[in-house]
Amino acid sequence: MNAKAELGRRGEGLAARFLERQGYAIRARNFRRARGEIDLVATHDGYLVFVEVKTRTAGAPLHPSLSVTARKREKLRQLGALYCAEHPELALQPRFDVVSVELGGHTRSIEHLINAF
């Protein structure tokens, strides 16, 4: 696994644990279809939450959440619709969140943007 993929995997794990501590129930990790991937799918307070996780090393020039482009948001919406179609038993209001993870040395920062788009 290359360094970028390892950083992303690590960030997704940290994000999942962070969300679980906030009371989210993780239903799926890396939901993949031909159109792309949703990093995490969770339920929380009556919502079906689709989570995009962005991980960067500390000191990167842009905040991780800024890399969720309009094109990426549209793909996530399409994938969310596919997930809902495949799981009709989850008749919950969908929501799209972004979790930004910054890692550096022994420090880490996690920011959760609820209903990001």
Beta strands, then each sheet from edge to edge (+ up, - down):
strand 1: 25-33
strand 2: 36-44
strand 3: 47-57
strand 4: 93-104
strand 5: 107-113
sheet 1: 1+ 2- 3+ 4+ 5-
end
